[in-house]
Amino acid sequence: MQPSESQHQSTRLPVPVVSGRIIKAQDLRDLCGGISDMTLWRWLNDQSLDFPRPIYLGRRRYWRETEVLAWLDAREVAA
């Protein structure tokens, strides 16, 4: 006996909504002015900078573009 359509709908889990694009490390470095891998590593390890944390998909790192842009804007205002 097959479950009805309403039974299928009640067992579905909500899908998290990710707003904006996610970008690769290379795109992030370009967006930040062509910084090196070492500079990115330093920014990630300097707690005082509060640089956006990456999202790991497997062994690859991605960032939310909106978080990076907001971080860059905040740094421009402070300068």
PALUM-511181 format. One record per residue (C-alpha): x, y, z; residue number from 1; residue in one letter. Coordinates in nm, 4 decimals. Example, Ala and Ser with C-alpha at 12.3 -4.5 7.8 and 13.67 -1.06 7.14 Angstrom:
// residues 2
REC       c1       c2       c3 num residuo
REC   1.2300  -0.4500   0.7800   1       A
REC   1.3670  -0.1060   0.7140   2       S
***
This chain:
// residues 79
REC       c1       c2       c3 num residuo
REC   0.0000   0.0000   0.0000   1       M
REC   0.1399   0.3391  -0.1081   2       Q
REC   0.1370   0.6345   0.1341   3       P
REC  -0.0913   0.9169   0.0309   4       S
REC   0.0448   1.2530  -0.0878   5       E
REC  -0.0447   1.4181   0.2436   6       S
REC   0.1634   1.1592   0.4314   7       Q
REC   0.4620   1.2390   0.2098   8       H
REC   0.4296   1.6101   0.2739   9       Q
REC   0.4088   1.5724   0.6505  10       S
REC   0.7381   1.3812   0.6668  11       T
REC   0.9445   1.6281   0.4629  12       R
REC   1.2091   1.8210   0.6491  13       L
REC   1.2439   2.1944   0.5940  14       P
REC   1.5190   2.2914   0.3534  15       V
REC   1.7491   2.5656   0.4854  16       P
REC   1.7504   2.8746   0.2676  17       V
REC   2.0906   3.0162   0.1781  18       V
REC   2.0599   3.3712   0.0588  19       S
REC   2.3109   3.5055  -0.1883  20       G
REC   2.5905   3.3401  -0.3740  21       R
REC   2.8677   3.1325  -0.2315  22       I
REC   3.2106   3.1952  -0.3780  23       I
REC   3.5295   2.9914  -0.4003  24       K
REC   3.8548   3.0957  -0.2328  25       A
REC   3.9996   3.2230  -0.5631  26       Q
REC   3.6947   3.4443  -0.6225  27       D
REC   3.7159   3.5661  -0.2634  28       L
REC   4.0824   3.6604  -0.3033  29       R
REC   4.0007   3.8497  -0.6250  30       D
REC   3.7097   4.0277  -0.4548  31       L
REC   3.9420   4.1377  -0.1732  32       C
REC   4.1859   4.3007  -0.4140  33       G
REC   4.3881   4.0055  -0.5351  34       G
REC   4.5198   3.8979  -0.1956  35       I
REC   4.7427   3.5913  -0.1617  36       S
REC   4.6580   3.2600   0.0025  37       D
REC   4.8871   3.3574   0.2904  38       M
REC   4.6995   3.6857   0.3463  39       T
REC   4.3695   3.4983   0.3480  40       L
REC   4.5144   3.2523   0.5998  41       W
REC   4.6299   3.5423   0.8204  42       R
REC   4.2885   3.7104   0.8055  43       W
REC   4.1169   3.3844   0.9020  44       L
REC   4.3523   3.3337   1.1963  45       N
REC   4.3438   3.6927   1.3276  46       D
REC   4.0470   3.6988   1.5669  47       Q
REC   4.0552   4.0802   1.5868  48       S
REC   3.9675   4.1120   1.2160  49       L
REC   3.6452   3.9096   1.2522  50       D
REC   3.6789   3.7873   0.8935  51       F
REC   3.3797   3.5815   0.7698  52       P
REC   3.4191   3.2091   0.8328  53       R
REC   3.4196   2.9704   0.5371  54       P
REC   3.1648   2.7020   0.4650  55       I
REC   3.3267   2.3639   0.4054  56       Y
REC   3.1840   2.1365   0.1388  57       L
REC   3.4071   1.8346   0.1507  58       G
REC   3.7587   1.9729   0.1655  59       R
REC   3.6778   2.2902  -0.0279  60       R
REC   3.6104   2.6284   0.1289  61       R
REC   3.3390   2.8668   0.0191  62       Y
REC   3.2203   3.2010   0.1544  63       W
REC   2.8891   3.3806   0.1451  64       R
REC   2.9458   3.6729  -0.0881  65       E
REC   2.7133   3.8994   0.1127  66       T
REC   2.9133   3.8404   0.4337  67       E
REC   3.2411   3.9229   0.2604  68       V
REC   3.0992   4.2380   0.1012  69       L
REC   2.9597   4.3518   0.4373  70       A
REC   3.3000   4.2907   0.5998  71       W
REC   3.4751   4.4906   0.3263  72       L
REC   3.2231   4.7771   0.3619  73       D
REC   3.2742   4.7855   0.7387  74       A
REC   3.6511   4.8095   0.6918  75       R
REC   3.6142   5.0977   0.4431  76       E
REC   3.3969   5.2915   0.6888  77       V
REC   3.6484   5.2370   0.9691  78       A
REC   3.9426   5.3539   0.7562  79       A
***
